Amino acid sequence: MNTSFSQQGQNGIAAHFQIQQDMSRTTMSSREIADLVGSRHDKVKQSIERLVERGVIVQPPMGSEQFRDSIGRPRDESVYRVCKRDSFVVVAQLSPEFTARLVDRWQELEEQIAKPVFDYTAALSDPRTLLALLTENVTKVVALEADNTELTEENHKLEVKVGQDAPKVAFHDMVAVSHKTYNAAQAAKIIGTGRTRLLQFMRQKSWVTRSNEPYQAKIEAGLLDVKLGTFEHPIDGTIPTCSTLITGKGLTKLQAMWQDREEDLLK
């Protein structure tokens, strides 16, 4: 008996709250109208009362609303609750240029009414709704854990790659910025091969000619340089010589190309 009464009382409170909420969305307070048109609240109330006296609008119900005064203190004041039609009449009387702003405000209020209100109390008492909510949350948790696992794997792969690339980075930092040049034998030793094999590789990649002289394009690209000299031949006399030199930039590129070659051979 007591339980039934208590439940009826709660239902009555809920219904009363819903009515109050619906009323607040289908009417507009005189305070809100004052704020919309930038007028004093007492002037708006006076305009409403004059329109009622002239029979232009119906007498709106009176309510109470809280606002903050000029120094931020909360205050309660009496307000008129004006229906939609009469609010347009009031604004037209006060400031016709603010009619568009009033239309926008009513549209906001009506969109709020159109949005469905989720009843959490009813949902928690309905096993099917509760199961659906739990399932949705579990799905989200599983998806989040999968994303975290994928991110962890990607981070691990990145760490491995950084470790693998560390020798290449160190080699690049050591050689690429150097102004020193290397002959074929010196470069081959740094790369980890022999002079003959390196020159053969450079010919295949069109870095040097058949006589191991650098192509002009590689010189202009800063990859190779040339050293001109002479030597005395016992019969032919003075003979000009041309020696191919590899720059620091060229050595880093050759080292990377040679590494790719070895990886291709292992496949």
Secondary structure, 3 states (H helix, E strand, C coil): CHHHHHHHHHHHHHHHHHHHHHHHHHEEEHHHHHHHHCCCHHHHHHHHHHHHHCCCCCCCCEEEEEEECCCCCEEEEEEEEEEHHHHHHHHHHHCHHHHHHHHHHHHHHHHHHHCCCCCHHHHHHCHHHHHHHHHHHHHHHHHHHHHHHHHHHHHHHHHHHHHHHHHHHHHHHHHCCCCCCECHHHHHHHHCCCHHHHHHHHHHCCCECCCCCECHHHHHCCCEEEEEEEEEECCCEEEEEEEEEECHHHHHHHHHHHHHHHHHHHC
